[in-house]
Structures are given as C-alpha cells and as structure tokens.
Amino acid sequence: MSGELVLEATGLRKRFGDNQAVNGVDISVGPGETFGLLGPNGAGKTTSISMIAGLLAADSGSVMVAGRPINTRSTDAKAAIGLVPQDLAIYPDLSARENLTFFGRLYGMKGPSLAKRIAEVLEVIGLADRANDRTKEFSGGMKRRLNIGIGLLHQPTLLILDEPTVGVDPQSRNAILESVEQLSRAGMAVLYTTHYMEEAERLCDRVAIIDQGVVKAEGTRRQLVELVGEADRIHITATGDLQAARAAAASVSGVLEATVADHSIEVMAGMASSLLPEVLARVAAGGAAITSVAVIEPNLEAVFLHLTGKALRD
C-alpha cells in the first residue's frame, strides 16, 4: 500500500445545487489507527464518507483504499471497506445470527468459515447470548451493535462508522466504544464520524474538525490544542504563603502564568504533566502546604469553539 496507508482521500468536493457540502477534504488513515471526523450535523461528514465508500460520486478528488482506487464503479476494491451507516441495515424478523448469515452470503462467504466468522463477530459485539433472538426484540443499542457486526463480517481493511452511537443509552454507547477500541488494537483502520466530543477524545488517534464542508484543522488532540494556543492548567489547593508559592511556581521555565484565587494556585503551562514535579517542589519550597493537585488539559470543545466560533452543539 502507498506509504502504508489504508485510506488516502485527497481533495474531495461535492456540491448539491447551491450548497457546497464538501470542499477539499483530505483524510488519511493508517493500520490500527482510529481517525475521527468531528463536526456538527450538516458539516459534511456523511457526504465525505459516502464518497470514500464509493456510494456517492465526487465532483473532484480521489480515494485510495488498500492501494486501490475507489469510486462508484469500483466493485472488487470495495471489499476492503466495511461501512456501518447511520441508518440501521438489519431485518427485524430475523435473528442476529440469521442477519449475519444473510449478509455474509452477500459477501460471498459460506459454510463452516462463515459460521466461524459469525461466532467471532457475535463475541466482538457482545451479542453471543442473544444470537438466536429476533432483532425486533432488541434494544436500540443492541441493534446498533449488530449493525457494526455486519460491517465486520468480511474482515475489512477499513471500517467506516458513521455516528454509530446516535440515540443509544449510555451502557450501549460504552459497549460500542469498547468494541471500536478492541478493533483498533487488533490492527484495523477505523474512520469514525461523530458530533460527540468525548467520543473523539476517547477513541481517536487523530481528529479532523470539519465545519461547513471544510476541514478546519487535523492532528492529534495535543497538536490541535497547541495549534490554537490552548494551555494546560495545574490547580493546586494549598495553605500557607500562597503569594510566595505563586511567585515560585511562576519562576519555573515553561510556566506561562500563575495566579492565586480561593485558597488555590492556578498555573498555566504548555505541557503541565512534564512540569508538575518541579512546580510542586517550588510551591512547597515557597512556603505552601499542598492539600490537592489536579492537572486539567484543554479539550476539543475549546479547540472547536476557537476554530469555528461556535460550540459543537450549535
């Protein structure tokens, strides 16, 4: 594969009438990497992955998956992709096992190898004990997990998950996230779209923030935070001479600012975790008795707000 990348999408554009839904999106994903496409509803996430999966023709741009070009006319090359859409693609009158059998046969799978793979997938999605129950009796979260299982059946090189936790309860959401983490650890490349900040922070090795069809920034969480100049905060609760302790903390190389408020010292720094031992030593030497410490890293919410001028929920 080119550069060992599983997915290389370059310059994707798509217009619907007067609406430029996607405008020059680039995405790359490597083996064992979970890449997050983070943005509000209507940002262009689903349109982007529809082009990547070869379901929607791009106005311009190119997509390579496992070293092979993908477009609406691709057939064999699409076998490298497992797509899990927002809309459930299951038959309610069939059991979980029967659904997996049906879709497995569409993939060209059969016999003992299909039965073995179905058993493996049921374990991964946590439905082995409900394999023979009709899916119309399933909760929304269980249906979502089965939807993911269908996308996993043929052991794709790239798994695309489009908002897989929308409308599910917290327990089911956690089960889905754990499944995605397990797949990534096993070496699968995952493209994950979401408008939930906490999911992107938990799952994704790299994140692209997309708004109005444009990728505003892309990188690891740390890179995105540094890009917009956000700093970590060390919150130190203490007693004693807090002003002297504040001055001592401010003298540490790498500390941007230190202030005193409400029986505590607030220290702003670019890489707080690496400075923490020295900061605490200086604070103690400055005459303060430390009672508690917390390191608070800026999250993607702050980055999104800075880049787009609005909160993700807007």
Buried (B, 14 or more C-beta within 10 A) or exposed (E): BEEEBBBBBBEBBBEEEEEBBBBBBEBBBBBBBBBBBBBBEBBBBBBBBBBBBBBBEBBEBBBBBBBBEBBEEBEEBBBBBBBBBBEBEBBEEBBBBBBBBEBBEEBEBEEEEBBEBBEBBBEBBBBBEBBEBBBEEBEEBBBBBBBBBBBBBBBBBBBBBBBBBBEBEEEBBBBBBEBBBEBBEEEBBBBBBBBBBEBBBBBBBBBBBBBBBBBBBBBEBEEBBBBBEBBBBBBBBBEBBBEBBBBBBBEBEEBEEBEBEEEBBBBBBBEBEEBBEBBBEBBBEBBBEBEEBEBEBBBBBBBBBBBBEEEBEE
